[in-house]
Amino acid sequence: MVAQVGSFPHPVIGNGDDVSSSLHLTNIGISPTVEDILIKFKVFTDDQQLQELVNSGQAKIVIWWHCRATLSSGILEPLAAEARIDGWRFECSLDQEFLRDRVDIVVEITAAQDIENFRWDNQHEDYGGQKFSIRVADYLAFGGDFYFNAAKLYDAMNPPLGSIFRITKREDQVEPIRVDFNNTEQISVFLSAQVFDGLQALGYADDLKLSLVVLPVLMETLSYISRMEAMPEGDDFAGREWYQTLKRMIEHSKLDISSPLESAERLLNHTTAKALASLEQEENEE
């Protein structure tokens, strides 16, 4: 699915040199989970007029997706959206049931209402001072497109580390974090309402979330495995899918889990350092 940008009765950002403003996608991230694929990206623009149109509700950002192999398509509703000084950040998800092989994502900005006597501040000089009547759903800007291969993202025989945890909010829980190893498919991680809501407030700071929650939970998991394996009558982890997944990762990385902090950091690709770097980048963007 490639966006068709070409002929319009009014100037469009991203359509050749109609408008001399910059608009493109950055910081694209694709992360598989057990059932969904998490899609994150930033729409960057230096056009203040476009930002005002979107932030005021006169225009809207539309995120299209299309999978050629399954003939499935639709509009993505963001799980999270954040307006920035230089654009917007989005987090969306797609159900893997509808995906196979190549998946295309196209970002467009269209009018959310009629706009009379409209002109871009940065429109090409060929348009002069000409003004236009914009109607609902008219194309205003092409944000960009990208694609990913869904077939290569998630392998049930070798799932990503995040797939072994199921994080749940517990309204009545007093302790910040509680872990249950008794489930077959995933380790249950229960968060108090305060901790869960605090993590949600962090928005896109994934490395920081990993450091605050997944890192200590993974350390506890590795310690639990070490204790059980050392005991003659310890837990044998029979039928525990999460244990098989984690064990393969431990053996592949040749880790000594008697050092849970070092092992957890390596399994999470040194997430603490990445979290600190991410915070520094956020400060620089401000």
N, C-alpha and C positions, 0 to 999 in steps of 0.2 A: 504494500500500500504506500504509494508515493503521492504526496500532496500535489495537486495540480494548481499551480500558481501562474497566472498569465494575463487574462483579459478581464478587466473590471471597468465599470463606468466611473470609478473614483480611484484615487491613489491608495495603494496598500503597502504597509510596511513589510519588507521582505520580498516584494515583487520588483526585482531589478532595482532601478534607482528612483522608483516612485517617490520614496521618502528617504532622506539621508540619515535615518536613525539606525542604531544597531539593535538587533533582536536575535537571540540565539539560545540554545540549550547548553547547560554546563552541569558538571557534578552529577552525571548520570550514574546511578547505581542499580544493579539488578541482584536481588538476594532471594534464593529459593527457601521455602519452608516445606513442611510436610504436605500441605494442601494447596498453598498459594505461592505466587511469585510476587515479591515486594518490589515495587518500582519507585525509585526516587530520582528527582532531577530538579534543576533550577532553571527558571526562565529569566534570562538576563536581558535588560534593556536600559538604554541611556535616554529613552524618550519619556520625559516627564508627563507629557500630554497623554500618552498611552497609559501610563501608570494611574493617572487621575481618572481616566475613563473606566478602567477595571476596578479600581478601589472604590469608586463612587457607585458602581453598579450599572453604569451606562453600557459597559462592555463586559464580556465574560470570556474566560479561557476555557476552551473545549479540548479535551484530550481523547482522541480517537484511538482505537486499537483494532487490529485485524490479524487473524491467523489464516493463512492461505490453506494449510493442510486440513484444518477442520471446518473451513468456510464459516468461521465464527467472527463476529465483529461487534463493536458497540462503543459507547462513550464511558470512559472511566470516571467514577465519582471519587474524588480524593478522600483518603482517610484523614489527611491532615494538609493544611495549606497555610502558608506563612508569607505575609507581605514583607518585603525587604526594601531597603533604600534604592536598590538597583534591580528590582524585579520581584519574583515570587519563588518560593520553594514548595514542592508538592511531594506527597507520599501517597501512592495508590497500590492496589493489589489486584491480581487476576487469579481466578481459580484455575489450577493446573488441569482440571478435567477438560477444559475447552481448548487447551493449547497443545500443539505439537510442531516441532521444527521452528520455522521462522515466524516471529511475531513482530509486527510493525506498530510503532507508536507515532502519531502525528499530533502536533500541538497547534491549534489555531486560536485566534482571537476574533470574536464576532460581536456585532452590536446586540445588546440586550434590550434595546428600546429604539424607537425612532429618534433620530437626531437631525434637526434641520440646520441649514446654513453651516455645514461642517467643513472645516479645512484643517489640514495638518500644519503645524507651525514649521515643520521641516520638509514640506512637500517640494518636489522638484520645481525649478523655476519655470519650466514649460507650462505648469499649471497656473502660474501667476498667482493672482489673488482669488482664483475661482473657488466657489463654495459648492457643497454637494448635499443632497438629501439622502441621508442614510436611513435604511429601514431595518427592522428587527431581523436578526440573523445574517445581515450583510457582512461580508468578509472585510475585516479591518487590518489584520496582520497575520503573517505566517511565522509561527514561533520556531519551527524546526521539526525534524523527525529523526528517529533512530530505530534500530531493530535489534533483537536478540534471538538466540536459538534456545527455545524452551527445552528441546530434547537433551541438551547437554547440561542443564542446570541442576537437575535432581535425579540421583540414582538411588533407588530404594535399597540397593545392596551396599551403597557407600554414601549415606546421607550426610549433610552438613552437620556440624556440631550442634548448632542451634535447634536441630530437630529433636534432640533428646530431652528438651525441657518444655514443659507446659506451664506457663506463668499465669496465675489466677489471682484476682483481687478478692480479698475476704473482708467484708465490712466489719465483722465482729472480732477480727483478730487483733490481739494486743501486741504481740511480738512483731517486729518489723518484717522478718523473713522466716518462713518455716519450710522445711524440705521433707518430702515423703518419697522413699525409694521403693515402695511396695507395688507400684503399678507396673504393668507388663511393657507397655509401649514407650512411655516417657516418664521422666522424673517430674513429679509435681512440685512446683514452687509456688507457695502461697505468700502473697504480700499483703500487708495491712493497707487499709484505704489511704492512709497518709503517705506511705512509701509509693504505692502504685500511682496515685495522683501526682506526686512529685516527679516521678519518672516521665509521666505523660507530659508534664510541663516542660521537660527538657527538649521536646520536639525532635529535631533531627540529630541530636548529639548521640549517635549510636555507640561510638567507642566509649563514651562516658557511661552510658547505660550498662554496657558490658562490664566495665570496671566496677560499677557500684553493685550490680546484682549477679550477673553470670559468673564473674570471676570468683567471688566468695562461695557461690553455690557449687561451682566446679571443683574448687579446693576441698570443700566438704565431701563431695562425691568421691574424689580420689582418695581422701583419707578413709572414707567408709569402705571402699573397695580394698584398700591395704589392710585394714583391720579384719575384715571378713575373710580375706584370702589367707591371713596368717593364723586364723583360728581353726582348729580341727573340725569343729562343728559350726563354723560360721556360715553365713548366707552363701549358697552355691550359685545364686543368680540364674537358676534354671528358668528358661523361657523369657528372660528379660531382654527385650530388643535393644533398649537403651544401653545395656551393659555390653552387648556384642558390638554395637556401633562404636562405643567409646574404647573398648578393648582393641579394636582394629586400629584406631587412631593412635593409641598409646604404643602399640607394637610397631606401627609404620614409622613413628617418630623416634622409636627407641628410647622411650622415656623411663626414668626411674621415679615412679610415683611416690616413693618415700619422701620426696621433696615436693609436696603438693603445690606450693606457690610457684616454683620454677616451672613445673610441668604444666600447670594451668595457664601460665603466661605464654608458654610456647604453643600450647594448643589453640589459644586465642590470638596468636600472632602478635604477642607483646602489646596487648590492648591498652595497658596503662600509659605507655609512652605515646601511643596514637591518640589517646584521649586528651593528654596534655597538649599535644601538637594541634589537635582540633580546636581546643579552647583558645590557644594562641592565635590561630587563624581567624576565629570568630572575632576576637578583639581587634585584629588588624582590619577586618572587613568593616567594623563599625567606624 
